[in-house]
Amino acid sequence: MIENLLNRFQDLYPELVEFRRDLHMYPELSFQEEDTPKKIADFLTNLGLEVKTGVGGRGVLGKLKGGKPGKTVAFRADFDALPIQDEKEVAYKSRVPGVMHACGHDIHTAALLGVAKVLSEVKDELEGDVVFIHQFAEEVIPGGAKPMIEDGCLNGVDSIYGAHVASHLPFGTIGVNEGYLMASGDRFEIDILGVGGHGATPELTVDPLLVGSQLVMNLQQIVSRRVDPLKPAVVTVGSFNSGDAYNIIPNTAKIKGTVRTFDEDVRDLIEVSIGQIAKSTCEGAGAAVRYSYDRGYPAVWNHPNETRKVEEQAKLLIGDEHVKKMKPHMGMEDFAYYLQKVPGTFFWVGGKNPEKDAIYPHHHPRFDVDEQSMLIIGKMFLSIFLAKTTNIN
């Protein structure tokens, strides 16, 4: 019965904690992962799975063939870390200066490996196959999902599921949402080319700092006046650099920002609008301009049937009152690429626990979560796959 396998997963908890803490102590940055994929591949190989490394670059793929015919279901976990100094005072604190798992990817990885171990022990009784996608470089555009897909990680897959531990959700809760869950994430850069000079004679210059200040304000017109108010969008300037002396007007200024949207038409509109406003603002002041816009991950759109399946299994696992309907938010995730290819869904698993000082947001130097969130992630994955297989003893 399914209950037996969930209990087996529970028994693996100490082993999962050990694996997770090892990853936490020795994190690796996006596109620089070397030891982490080796550890994952070794674990899967020892289970007797078909393992492929170097998928799309640094990804690892594990395939488990069930003994009976059925659908092929994929589960994905990411394993890259962030360029942040770990400030927690715990035994498993990062030992790599300036690098830490500040987003929970170590939790995702350990949980999925536990699922692979449980299912490998009963593979002859399984109806269908399972694909374990261990993805590199989720944190940095262009991300690892797209090249892994191009390298065939979804070949033959009928549906896919992913989970993310959430520091803003209490431990013991699961968050789901049908349709849009996370936004697309783009970035833009604007170089303002003015004419520098002495701060005492501004009439002889074209001040790029002043033009840039006006441009930052003008960009705020886009969401408030050009975008349908019923379609969410964000235009944020996150960097503005110009000059380094108090009495010199610089030659140039550089503005960098991000755009978050759900609707592709809104995405197109904002890309064009930023260029128009940058051109008119700069040229109107006598400055030249260079504008670039790079599209990042698309929006995460959860398929209805798969989302309802997750919600149903979540209620069975933790109770109706602990399953939350989430609002879409403007963070981004390259899991979106998988969902463009096959049906699936992405959901949240609570990791916040004040009793364990797990209260800090993602990407914070003291980020941590309740490690028992691995149990919920793993049990959800097992429940999702096994819900159609009721004859397992």
VEXDREN-2710 file (C-alpha; in Angstrom, 1 decimal):
% VEXDREN-2710
k/r/px/py/pz
1/MET/0.0/0.0/0.0
2/ILE/1.0/3.6/-0.5
3/GLU/1.1/4.1/3.3
4/ASN/3.9/1.5/3.5
5/LEU/6.0/3.5/1.1
6/LEU/5.3/6.8/2.8
7/ASN/6.5/5.2/6.0
8/ARG/9.6/3.9/4.3
9/PHE/10.4/7.4/3.2
10/GLN/9.9/8.6/6.7
11/ASP/12.5/6.0/7.8
12/LEU/15.0/7.6/5.4
13/TYR/14.8/11.0/7.1
14/PRO/18.2/10.7/8.9
15/GLU/19.9/9.8/5.7
16/LEU/18.3/12.7/3.8
17/VAL/19.3/15.1/6.5
18/GLU/22.9/13.9/6.2
19/PHE/22.9/14.3/2.5
20/ARG/21.2/17.7/2.6
21/ARG/23.7/19.0/5.2
22/ASP/26.6/17.9/3.1
23/LEU/25.3/19.9/0.2
24/HIS/24.7/22.8/2.5
25/MET/28.3/22.8/3.8
26/TYR/29.8/22.5/0.3
27/PRO/27.5/24.6/-2.0
28/GLU/28.4/25.4/-5.6
29/LEU/27.3/28.4/-7.8
30/SER/25.2/28.2/-10.9
31/PHE/27.2/26.9/-14.0
32/GLN/30.1/26.0/-11.6
33/GLU/28.6/22.8/-10.2
34/GLU/31.1/19.9/-10.2
35/ASP/31.0/17.9/-7.0
36/THR/27.3/18.2/-6.5
37/PRO/26.2/16.5/-9.7
38/LYS/28.8/13.7/-9.0
39/LYS/27.3/13.1/-5.5
40/ILE/23.8/12.9/-7.1
41/ALA/24.9/10.6/-9.9
42/ASP/26.7/8.3/-7.5
43/PHE/23.6/8.1/-5.3
44/LEU/21.3/7.2/-8.2
45/THR/23.8/4.8/-9.7
46/ASN/23.9/2.9/-6.4
47/LEU/20.2/2.5/-6.6
48/GLY/20.5/0.7/-9.9
49/LEU/18.9/3.4/-12.0
50/GLU/19.8/4.4/-15.5
51/VAL/21.9/7.5/-15.0
52/LYS/23.0/10.1/-17.5
53/THR/25.4/13.0/-16.5
54/GLY/26.3/16.2/-18.3
55/VAL/22.7/16.6/-19.4
56/GLY/22.5/20.1/-21.0
57/GLY/25.8/20.9/-19.4
58/ARG/25.9/19.9/-15.7
59/GLY/22.5/18.2/-15.2
60/VAL/21.9/14.7/-14.0
61/LEU/19.1/12.4/-15.2
62/GLY/17.9/9.3/-13.4
63/LYS/15.4/6.9/-15.0
64/LEU/13.5/4.2/-13.2
65/LYS/11.6/1.6/-15.3
66/GLY/8.5/0.2/-13.6
67/GLY/7.7/-3.5/-14.0
68/LYS/4.3/-2.8/-15.4
69/PRO/3.1/-0.5/-18.3
70/GLY/2.0/3.0/-17.5
71/LYS/2.6/6.7/-17.9
72/THR/6.0/8.3/-17.4
73/VAL/6.1/10.9/-14.7
74/ALA/9.1/13.3/-14.2
75/PHE/10.1/15.1/-11.0
76/ARG/12.5/17.9/-10.9
77/ALA/14.9/19.3/-8.2
78/ASP/17.5/22.0/-8.6
79/PHE/20.9/22.0/-6.9
80/ASP/22.8/25.3/-7.4
81/ALA/23.6/27.8/-4.6
82/LEU/24.0/31.6/-4.4
83/PRO/26.9/34.1/-4.0
84/ILE/26.0/34.9/-0.4
85/GLN/28.0/34.6/2.8
86/ASP/26.4/32.2/5.2
87/GLU/25.8/33.9/8.6
88/LYS/24.0/31.1/10.4
89/GLU/25.6/29.6/13.4
90/VAL/24.8/25.9/12.8
91/ALA/27.0/22.8/12.5
92/TYR/26.2/22.6/8.8
93/LYS/27.0/26.2/8.0
94/SER/28.6/26.7/4.5
95/ARG/32.3/26.1/4.5
96/VAL/32.7/27.8/1.1
97/PRO/33.4/31.5/1.6
98/GLY/30.8/33.7/0.0
99/VAL/28.6/30.8/-1.2
100/MET/25.6/29.3/0.4
101/HIS/22.3/27.4/-0.2
102/ALA/20.1/30.4/0.5
103/CYS/17.1/29.2/-1.4
104/GLY/16.5/25.6/-0.4
105/HIS/17.8/23.7/-3.4
106/ASP/19.7/21.3/-1.1
107/ILE/16.3/20.5/0.4
108/HIS/14.8/19.8/-3.0
109/THR/17.7/17.6/-4.1
110/ALA/17.8/15.4/-0.9
111/ALA/14.0/14.9/-1.0
112/LEU/14.0/13.8/-4.6
113/LEU/16.9/11.3/-4.0
114/GLY/14.8/9.8/-1.1
115/VAL/11.9/9.4/-3.5
116/ALA/14.2/7.6/-6.0
117/LYS/15.4/5.3/-3.3
118/VAL/11.9/4.3/-2.1
119/LEU/10.6/3.7/-5.6
120/SER/13.7/1.8/-6.7
121/GLU/13.0/-0.8/-3.9
122/VAL/9.6/-1.6/-5.5
123/LYS/10.3/-0.9/-9.2
124/ASP/9.0/-4.3/-10.3
125/GLU/5.6/-3.4/-8.9
126/LEU/5.3/0.1/-10.4
127/GLU/2.9/0.9/-13.2
128/GLY/4.9/3.3/-15.4
129/ASP/8.3/4.9/-15.4
130/VAL/9.8/7.7/-13.3
131/VAL/12.3/10.3/-14.5
132/PHE/14.3/12.2/-11.9
133/ILE/15.6/15.5/-13.2
134/HIS/18.4/17.0/-11.2
135/GLN/18.9/20.5/-12.6
136/PHE/21.8/22.8/-12.4
137/ALA/21.8/26.6/-12.6
138/GLU/18.2/27.6/-11.7
139/GLU/19.3/30.9/-10.1
140/VAL/21.1/32.5/-13.1
141/ILE/19.6/33.3/-16.5
142/PRO/19.6/31.5/-19.0
143/GLY/19.2/28.7/-16.4
144/GLY/19.7/24.9/-16.7
145/ALA/16.1/23.8/-17.6
146/LYS/16.2/24.9/-21.2
147/PRO/19.5/23.2/-22.2
148/MET/18.4/20.0/-20.3
149/ILE/15.1/19.9/-22.3
150/GLU/17.1/20.4/-25.5
151/ASP/19.3/17.5/-24.4
152/GLY/16.2/15.2/-24.1
153/CYS/15.4/15.2/-20.4
154/LEU/11.6/15.2/-21.2
155/ASN/11.7/12.6/-24.0
156/GLY/8.8/10.2/-23.4
157/VAL/7.6/12.2/-20.3
158/ASP/3.8/12.5/-19.9
159/SER/3.7/14.9/-17.0
160/ILE/6.1/16.7/-14.7
161/TYR/6.0/18.0/-11.1
162/GLY/8.2/20.3/-9.1
163/ALA/8.2/21.7/-5.5
164/HIS/9.9/24.6/-3.8
165/VAL/10.3/24.9/-0.1
166/ALA/8.9/28.3/1.0
167/SER/10.3/30.3/3.9
168/HIS/7.2/32.5/4.0
169/LEU/4.8/29.5/4.5
170/PRO/4.6/27.8/7.9
171/PHE/6.0/24.3/8.1
172/GLY/3.2/21.7/7.5
173/THR/1.5/23.7/4.8
174/ILE/1.3/23.3/1.0
175/GLY/0.6/26.1/-1.4
176/VAL/-1.0/25.4/-4.8
177/ASN/-2.4/27.5/-7.6
178/GLU/-4.0/26.6/-11.0
179/GLY/-2.8/28.8/-13.9
180/TYR/-0.2/31.4/-13.4
181/LEU/2.0/30.9/-10.3
182/MET/5.2/32.9/-11.0
183/ALA/6.0/35.7/-13.5
184/SER/8.4/35.9/-16.4
185/GLY/11.6/37.7/-15.6
186/ASP/13.5/40.0/-18.0
187/ARG/16.3/42.4/-17.6
188/PHE/17.2/45.6/-19.3
189/GLU/20.2/48.0/-19.5
190/ILE/20.2/51.6/-20.7
191/ASP/23.5/53.5/-21.3
192/ILE/23.1/57.3/-21.4
193/LEU/25.8/59.0/-23.4
194/GLY/26.2/62.6/-22.4
195/VAL/28.9/65.2/-22.4
196/GLY/30.9/65.5/-19.2
197/GLY/32.6/68.6/-17.8
198/HIS/33.2/70.7/-14.7
199/GLY/30.4/70.8/-12.2
200/ALA/30.7/74.6/-12.1
201/THR/29.8/74.9/-15.8
202/PRO/26.8/72.6/-16.4
203/GLU/25.8/74.7/-19.4
204/LEU/28.8/73.2/-21.3
205/THR/27.7/69.7/-20.7
206/VAL/24.9/67.2/-21.3
207/ASP/24.5/65.8/-17.8
208/PRO/23.7/62.0/-18.1
209/LEU/23.0/61.8/-14.3
210/LEU/20.2/64.3/-14.6
211/VAL/18.9/62.7/-17.8
212/GLY/19.0/59.3/-16.1
213/SER/17.1/60.6/-13.0
214/GLN/14.4/61.9/-15.3
215/LEU/14.4/58.6/-17.2
216/VAL/13.9/56.5/-14.0
217/MET/10.8/58.6/-13.2
218/ASN/9.5/58.4/-16.8
219/LEU/9.7/54.6/-16.8
220/GLN/7.1/54.6/-14.0
221/GLN/4.5/55.7/-16.6
222/ILE/4.6/52.3/-18.3
223/VAL/2.8/50.2/-15.7
224/SER/0.5/53.1/-14.5
225/ARG/-0.5/54.4/-17.9
226/ARG/0.3/51.9/-20.7
227/VAL/-0.5/48.5/-19.2
228/ASP/-4.1/47.2/-18.7
229/PRO/-4.6/47.6/-14.9
230/LEU/-6.1/44.1/-14.8
231/LYS/-2.9/42.6/-16.0
232/PRO/-0.1/42.6/-13.4
233/ALA/3.3/44.0/-14.3
234/VAL/6.4/45.3/-12.6
235/VAL/9.2/47.6/-14.0
236/THR/11.9/48.1/-11.4
237/VAL/15.2/50.0/-11.8
238/GLY/17.6/48.2/-9.5
239/SER/20.9/49.9/-10.5
240/PHE/21.9/53.5/-11.4
241/ASN/25.5/54.3/-11.8
242/SER/27.1/57.5/-12.9
243/GLY/30.3/59.4/-11.9
244/ASP/32.5/59.2/-8.9
245/ALA/33.5/62.8/-8.1
246/TYR/31.5/65.6/-6.4
247/ASN/32.5/68.3/-8.8
248/ILE/32.6/66.6/-12.2
249/ILE/29.7/65.9/-14.4
250/PRO/30.3/62.5/-15.9
251/ASN/30.2/61.4/-19.5
252/THR/27.9/58.5/-19.0
253/ALA/25.3/56.9/-16.8
254/LYS/24.0/53.3/-16.8
255/ILE/20.6/52.1/-15.6
256/LYS/19.7/48.4/-15.1
257/GLY/16.4/46.9/-14.2
258/THR/14.0/44.0/-14.3
259/VAL/10.5/43.5/-15.8
260/ARG/8.0/41.0/-14.4
261/THR/4.8/40.0/-16.2
262/PHE/2.5/37.1/-16.8
263/ASP/0.9/38.1/-20.1
264/GLU/3.1/37.8/-23.2
265/ASP/1.4/40.8/-24.9
266/VAL/2.2/42.9/-21.8
267/ARG/5.8/41.7/-21.9
268/ASP/6.1/42.8/-25.6
269/LEU/4.5/46.2/-24.8
270/ILE/6.9/46.9/-21.9
271/GLU/10.0/46.0/-23.9
272/VAL/9.0/48.4/-26.7
273/SER/7.9/51.1/-24.2
274/ILE/11.1/51.2/-22.3
275/GLY/13.0/51.7/-25.6
276/GLN/10.6/54.5/-26.7
277/ILE/10.8/56.3/-23.4
278/ALA/14.6/55.9/-23.2
279/LYS/15.1/57.3/-26.7
280/SER/12.7/60.3/-26.3
281/THR/14.0/61.2/-22.8
282/CYS/17.7/61.1/-23.8
283/GLU/17.5/62.6/-27.2
284/GLY/15.2/65.3/-25.9
285/ALA/18.0/66.4/-23.5
286/GLY/20.7/66.1/-26.2
287/ALA/22.1/62.8/-25.0
288/ALA/22.6/59.6/-27.0
289/VAL/21.3/56.2/-25.7
290/ARG/22.0/52.5/-26.0
291/TYR/19.2/50.1/-24.9
292/SER/19.3/46.3/-24.5
293/TYR/16.5/44.0/-23.3
294/ASP/17.2/40.4/-22.4
295/ARG/14.3/38.0/-22.0
296/GLY/14.7/35.6/-19.1
297/TYR/12.4/32.8/-17.9
298/PRO/8.8/32.7/-19.1
299/ALA/5.9/32.7/-16.6
300/VAL/5.1/29.6/-14.7
301/TRP/1.7/28.4/-15.8
302/ASN/0.3/25.4/-13.9
303/HIS/-1.9/23.0/-15.9
304/PRO/-5.3/22.5/-14.4
305/ASN/-5.5/18.7/-14.2
306/GLU/-2.1/18.2/-12.7
307/THR/-2.7/21.0/-10.2
308/ARG/-5.9/19.5/-9.0
309/LYS/-4.2/16.2/-8.6
310/VAL/-1.5/17.8/-6.4
311/GLU/-4.2/19.6/-4.4
312/GLU/-6.1/16.4/-3.9
313/GLN/-3.0/14.5/-2.7
314/ALA/-2.0/17.3/-0.5
315/LYS/-5.3/17.3/1.3
316/LEU/-5.0/13.6/1.8
317/LEU/-1.5/13.9/3.1
318/ILE/-1.7/16.9/5.5
319/GLY/-5.4/17.8/5.7
320/ASP/-7.7/20.3/3.9
321/GLU/-7.0/23.1/6.4
322/HIS/-3.2/23.0/5.7
323/VAL/-3.5/23.3/1.9
324/LYS/-3.5/27.0/0.8
325/LYS/-4.6/28.5/-2.5
326/MET/-1.7/30.8/-3.4
327/LYS/-1.8/34.1/-5.3
328/PRO/0.5/34.5/-8.3
329/HIS/3.6/36.4/-7.4
330/MET/6.3/38.2/-9.4
331/GLY/9.3/35.9/-8.7
332/MET/10.6/33.8/-11.6
333/GLU/11.5/30.1/-12.0
334/ASP/12.8/28.3/-15.0
335/PHE/10.5/25.3/-14.2
336/ALA/8.3/27.3/-16.6
337/TYR/10.2/25.8/-19.6
338/TYR/9.2/22.2/-18.6
339/LEU/5.6/23.3/-18.3
340/GLN/5.7/24.7/-21.9
341/LYS/6.6/21.2/-23.1
342/VAL/4.5/18.8/-21.0
343/PRO/1.6/19.1/-18.6
344/GLY/2.5/19.6/-15.0
345/THR/2.5/21.8/-12.0
346/PHE/4.8/23.5/-9.5
347/PHE/3.8/23.9/-5.8
348/TRP/5.1/25.3/-2.6
349/VAL/5.9/23.5/0.6
350/GLY/6.2/25.4/3.9
351/GLY/9.5/25.6/5.6
352/LYS/9.1/28.4/8.1
353/ASN/9.5/27.5/11.8
354/PRO/10.4/30.1/14.4
355/GLU/11.3/27.4/16.9
356/LYS/14.2/26.5/14.7
357/ASP/15.1/30.1/13.7
358/ALA/13.8/29.3/10.2
359/ILE/12.3/32.7/9.7
360/TYR/14.5/34.5/7.2
361/PRO/13.5/35.0/3.5
362/HIS/15.0/33.4/0.6
363/HIS/18.4/34.8/-0.5
364/HIS/19.1/36.1/3.1
365/PRO/22.5/35.4/4.7
366/ARG/20.7/33.6/7.6
367/PHE/18.2/31.6/5.4
368/ASP/17.3/28.2/6.7
369/VAL/14.1/26.1/6.7
370/ASP/12.7/23.2/8.8
371/GLU/14.4/20.2/7.3
372/GLN/11.3/18.2/7.8
373/SER/9.9/20.0/4.8
374/MET/11.9/17.3/2.9
375/LEU/9.5/14.8/4.2
376/ILE/6.5/16.6/2.8
377/ILE/8.1/17.2/-0.6
378/GLY/9.1/13.6/-0.9
379/LYS/5.8/12.2/0.3
380/MET/3.9/14.5/-2.1
381/PHE/6.0/13.2/-5.0
382/LEU/5.4/9.6/-3.9
383/SER/1.7/10.3/-3.5
384/ILE/1.4/11.9/-6.9
385/PHE/3.1/9.0/-8.7
386/LEU/1.5/6.2/-6.6
387/ALA/-2.0/7.5/-6.6
388/LYS/-2.7/5.5/-9.8
389/THR/-0.9/2.4/-8.4
390/THR/-3.0/1.0/-5.6
391/ASN/-1.7/-2.6/-5.7
392/ILE/1.8/-2.0/-4.2
393/ASN/2.3/-3.9/-1.0
END
